[in-house]
């Protein structure tokens, strides 16, 4: 049984382009510090977490589809996809860490 979502070249292109867009989004998130504003920042952080998880799942799917099929997957595809998903989770966690300049600007 072969499961194909997108063809190989499209999956390869998306697997390269999507992380750049996510990095730009993360830089803007840190620059604007949206997750520290408002009376209920917890909801925004939860929404961002859902966004990053969904983005990670899409990116993982694209990486696994680079050879032109999603299933059956090679072990190397699964390892790479898992590594990318973990790195995306770390990127999200680091985006929420306050910077040193933020404390100095408030004083």
N, C-alpha and C positions, 0 to 999 in steps of 0.2 A: 504494500500500500504506500503510494507516494502522495504526500500532501504538499501542494505548492501554493504559496500566498502571492508572491510576486516573482518575476523572473530574476535570475542571478545578477545581471548588471544593474537592475533597478535596486535590488536589495543592497548591493555593494555601494552604490552611490548614496542611498539613504543611510547606510551604516557609517559613512564618512561625514555626511552633512549634518545629520541630527545632533551628534555630540557637540559640534561647533555652535549650533544654535542654542543648545542647552547651556553651554559655557557662557555665551553672551547673556542669556537670561539670568544665570547665577551671578555674574558680575554686576548686572543691574540690580538684582535683588540685594546684594551686599551694599551697593552704592546708595540706594534709596532707603535701605533699612525698613522696608515695608512691614516686615515681620515684628517690628518693635513699636509700631504705631497703633493708635486707636485704643478704645476701651477693652476690646476683646481680641488680643492678638493670637490667642490659642486657636481660634477658628481659622484664621489665615494660615497659621503654621500647619494645621491639620489639612487644609486644602492644598497647600504646597506639598505636603508629604504624599497625598493622593496623586497629585500631578507628577511628582518625581517617580513614584512607583509605576504609574501607568506608562510614563515615558521610558522607564527602565524595561518594562515588559515589551514595548514596541521595539526598542533598540535591540533587546535580546533576540526577538523574533527576526529582525533584519539580519543580525549577525549569523543566526542559525540558517537563514535562507540564502546566504551568499552563494552556495553551490547550486542554487536553483530549486531546492526542495527543503521543506521544513522537516518532514519526517520521511524516512528514518534519518536521524542525525548521527554524525560521526562524534566520537568522544572528544575530539579536539574542538569541535563546534560548541559542544556543551560546556567545556572548560572555559573557553573564551567568552561565551555568553555569560557564564556565572561570574567571571572576573570583571566583566564590564558592569554587570548589575551591582556588584559589591562596590566598585569604584563610584558609580552613580549615587549609591547610598552614602558613601563617605563625602562626596561633593555636597550633597544636601546637608549633611550634618555640619560640615565646615562653613556652609553659607549662613548658618544660624549662629555661629560663634561670634560674640561681639569683638570688634577690633579695638586695638589699644587707643586709636585716635578718637573713637566714639566716647570714651570715658573722659578724655581730656577736653573735648569740645563742650561737654555738658557743664563743666565747672567754670 
